[in-house]
């Protein structure tokens, strides 16, 4: 078991080193350390999750109107997509949150109220 954990940790470290190298080879960025990149990734994940949670809470309120300030940015959507890809293999049939997120992701629909004389 320890051998496997060490191997996984080493693979993760190698992947982060490769990401750091690729990032720093880009001419349009100032070089960052591995620690800085990991911290940035953690911050991006945290902010994306917080905004997704805020949007979900807002949408379940009774009579809540869509709040455009809570919409996710393209970057936040990409971060969440990457995070979901990392956890796709982890399924728990007894987790109601997991079931809810798979079946009913929040969707904002622009609904125009209309009145009809036939009602």
C-alpha positions as a Python dict, from the first residue, in 0.01 Angstrom:
ca = {
    (1, 'X'): (0, 0, 0),
    (2, 'X'): (278, 245, 86),
    (3, 'X'): (456, 159, -237),
    (4, 'X'): (141, 247, -434),
    (5, 'X'): (91, 575, -244),
    (6, 'X'): (453, 672, -304),
    (7, 'X'): (418, 591, -674),
    (8, 'X'): (102, 803, -707),
    (9, 'X'): (269, 1091, -522),
    (10, 'X'): (574, 1068, -748),
    (11, 'X'): (356, 1069, -1062),
    (12, 'X'): (169, 1375, -936),
    (13, 'X'): (496, 1552, -862),
    (14, 'X'): (628, 1467, -1208),
    (15, 'X'): (309, 1599, -1367),
    (16, 'X'): (333, 1925, -1169),
    (17, 'X'): (697, 1965, -1273),
    (18, 'X'): (597, 1921, -1637),
    (19, 'X'): (316, 2176, -1597),
    (20, 'X'): (561, 2420, -1440),
    (21, 'X'): (806, 2375, -1725),
    (22, 'X'): (537, 2419, -1992),
    (23, 'X'): (401, 2727, -1815),
    (24, 'X'): (741, 2889, -1778),
    (25, 'X'): (829, 2818, -2143),
    (26, 'X'): (543, 3045, -2247),
    (27, 'X'): (685, 3382, -2354),
    (28, 'X'): (378, 3575, -2241),
    (29, 'X'): (399, 3498, -1867),
    (30, 'X'): (637, 3579, -1590),
    (31, 'X'): (801, 3262, -1458),
    (32, 'X'): (641, 3096, -1155),
    (33, 'X'): (765, 2839, -910),
    (34, 'X'): (598, 2504, -862),
    (35, 'X'): (464, 2623, -526),
    (36, 'X'): (316, 2936, -687),
    (37, 'X'): (143, 2736, -960),
    (38, 'X'): (-3, 2487, -712),
    (39, 'X'): (-130, 2775, -495),
    (40, 'X'): (-287, 2943, -798),
    (41, 'X'): (-460, 2619, -898),
    (42, 'X'): (-594, 2575, -544),
    (43, 'X'): (-725, 2934, -549),
    (44, 'X'): (-891, 2882, -887),
    (45, 'X'): (-1061, 2564, -765),
    (46, 'X'): (-1180, 2730, -444),
    (47, 'X'): (-1323, 3035, -620),
    (48, 'X'): (-1497, 2826, -886),
    (49, 'X'): (-1656, 2600, -623),
    (50, 'X'): (-1767, 2901, -415),
    (51, 'X'): (-1928, 3069, -717),
    (52, 'X'): (-2096, 2745, -827),
    (53, 'X'): (-2234, 2697, -475),
    (54, 'X'): (-2356, 3059, -460),
    (55, 'X'): (-2531, 3015, -795),
    (56, 'X'): (-2690, 2687, -684),
    (57, 'X'): (-2813, 2842, -358),
    (58, 'X'): (-2955, 3139, -544),
    (59, 'X'): (-3140, 2920, -795),
    (60, 'X'): (-3316, 2711, -529),
    (61, 'X'): (-3464, 3015, -357),
    (62, 'X'): (-3837, 3044, -406),
    (63, 'X'): (-3908, 3297, -675),
    (64, 'X'): (-3543, 3376, -729),
    (65, 'X'): (-3474, 3576, -1040),
    (66, 'X'): (-3156, 3488, -1230),
    (67, 'X'): (-2868, 3698, -1100),
    (68, 'X'): (-2625, 3758, -1383),
    (69, 'X'): (-2349, 3853, -1139),
    (70, 'X'): (-2346, 3490, -1021),
    (71, 'X'): (-2296, 3337, -1365),
    (72, 'X'): (-1973, 3144, -1398),
    (73, 'X'): (-1696, 3276, -1619),
    (74, 'X'): (-1555, 3059, -1896),
    (75, 'X'): (-1243, 3000, -1685),
    (76, 'X'): (-1449, 2893, -1382),
    (77, 'X'): (-1649, 2654, -1598),
    (78, 'X'): (-1325, 2505, -1736),
    (79, 'X'): (-1182, 2463, -1383),
    (80, 'X'): (-1498, 2283, -1271),
    (81, 'X'): (-1490, 2067, -1584),
    (82, 'X'): (-1131, 1966, -1509),
    (83, 'X'): (-1219, 1894, -1147),
    (84, 'X'): (-1515, 1677, -1248),
    (85, 'X'): (-1289, 1485, -1485),
    (86, 'X'): (-1057, 1413, -1196),
    (87, 'X'): (-1342, 1270, -988),
    (88, 'X'): (-1548, 1094, -1255),
    (89, 'X'): (-1423, 755, -1144),
    (90, 'X'): (-1537, 818, -788),
    (91, 'X'): (-1905, 727, -766),
    (92, 'X'): (-2118, 669, -458),
    (93, 'X'): (-2469, 545, -527),
    (94, 'X'): (-2572, 640, -172),
    (95, 'X'): (-2458, 1003, -197),
    (96, 'X'): (-2766, 1218, -257),
    (97, 'X'): (-2551, 1520, -347),
    (98, 'X'): (-2380, 1317, -616),
    (99, 'X'): (-2714, 1206, -755),
    (100, 'X'): (-2850, 1559, -754),
    (101, 'X'): (-2545, 1703, -931),
    (102, 'X'): (-2558, 1436, -1200),
    (103, 'X'): (-2929, 1481, -1264),
    (104, 'X'): (-2995, 1848, -1214),
    (105, 'X'): (-2713, 2087, -1274),
    (106, 'X'): (-2825, 2448, -1238),
    (107, 'X'): (-2947, 2600, -1557),
    (108, 'X'): (-3058, 2957, -1594),
    (109, 'X'): (-3349, 2997, -1828),
    (110, 'X'): (-3470, 3333, -1946),
    (111, 'X'): (-3844, 3316, -1897),
    (112, 'X'): (-4063, 3597, -2022),
    (113, 'X'): (-4394, 3620, -1844),
    (114, 'X'): (-4680, 3651, -2084),
    (115, 'X'): (-5049, 3678, -2033),
    (116, 'X'): (-5300, 3515, -2254),
    (117, 'X'): (-5660, 3614, -2300),
    (118, 'X'): (-5758, 3249, -2331),
    (119, 'X'): (-5671, 3172, -1970),
}
